[in-house]
């Protein structure tokens, strides 16, 4: 695609990257065939091809309107289009660049600024999110259904204690921001399974939110500041020989694996960020590489696997959970259109509730078609969003494996 960036756009820090991505797009339209929002709305500007054209116009100096912003906001950042694209267009990077420029040039209404500001200040902070979630659970019976489904019922407590580090092989694990409150058993279960495989989880207390929430709400500097703090927190253990940084939430994994790219121009962090991204592993990558024959047990439960977009499209690990669950003897039910997003997409279910609900219900219809006993996923956002419908229970897959091995 030919481009002619404005002088103002050429002064942006990522102007060359934006121009390179725009020129890679040939506007073939294959992306629209797998775009969840295009499938629902049928509007060219609510598909990747249309959004790329909108961003091109913005970077070439065209006026920015609230409609431009709305079309970009409605993108889930699911990256399904990248899996489909025959030209290898890095759409998500262009979207980040375009959204930041639109945000700068088109101030949002006060209500949107308030909502997004609250999300940035609450979601990444466990000391705020946890107490607010607890208060919401107390008030949940009195709330209207549209709000009630956003507040999950109390999660079951951790099924056992975390083992103390005792093995030569050691990994770090990101605790996450909302997962400790929403699903406290997930990381504990992961630590127990890894311990059975001879791998100890070393705590890194100063590591917090991965930064994705702020970054994707256009507070990109704040998101990168969190990335730097995590790098500082992890670095001593990395220098001491930790073999991996394990992520139990695929959304966090997708973002941590981008640290190297996002901080490549930071002279103080570029090299360390690249090393951290190289060490980042989704939990399924770590366990799948281990000898599991001695741990194999048959399991009669019927399971439907929801593979999050951040796992299959961002990390290119589609099918990994399914393969691992079958190795452990679970019976998997068929899931149609498994490539489509469930509508969670970080904070999308809050900022775009109507579209998110449609996508969630469509996803649950597909997941429940084979009548599974339980649905498993690999991302806390998807887990909470799908559970909000109050239908088939949704758990992190590691919890089923942990219970199976502990039986």
Buried (B, 14 or more C-beta within 10 A) or exposed (E): BEBEBBEEBEEBEBBEBBBBBBEBBEEEEBBBEBBBBBBBBEEBBBBBBBBBBBBBBBBBEEEBEBEBBEBBBBBBBBBBBBBBBEEEBBBBBBBBBBBBBBBEBBEBEEEBEEBBEEBBBBBBBBEEBBEBBEEBBEEBEEEEEEEBBBBBEEBEEBBBEBBEBEBEEBBBBBBBBBBBBBBBBBBBBBBBBBBBBEBBBBEBEEBBBBBBBBBBBBBBEBBBBBBBBBBEBBBEBBEEEBBBBBBBBBBBBBBBBBBBBBBEEBEEBBEBBBBBBEBBBBBBBBBBEBEBEEBEEEBEBBBBBBBBBBBBBBBEBBEBBBEBBEBBEBBBBEBEEBBBBBBBBBBBBBBBBEBBBBBBBBBBEBBBEBEBBBBBBBBBBBBBBBBBBEBBEBBBBBBBBBBBBEE
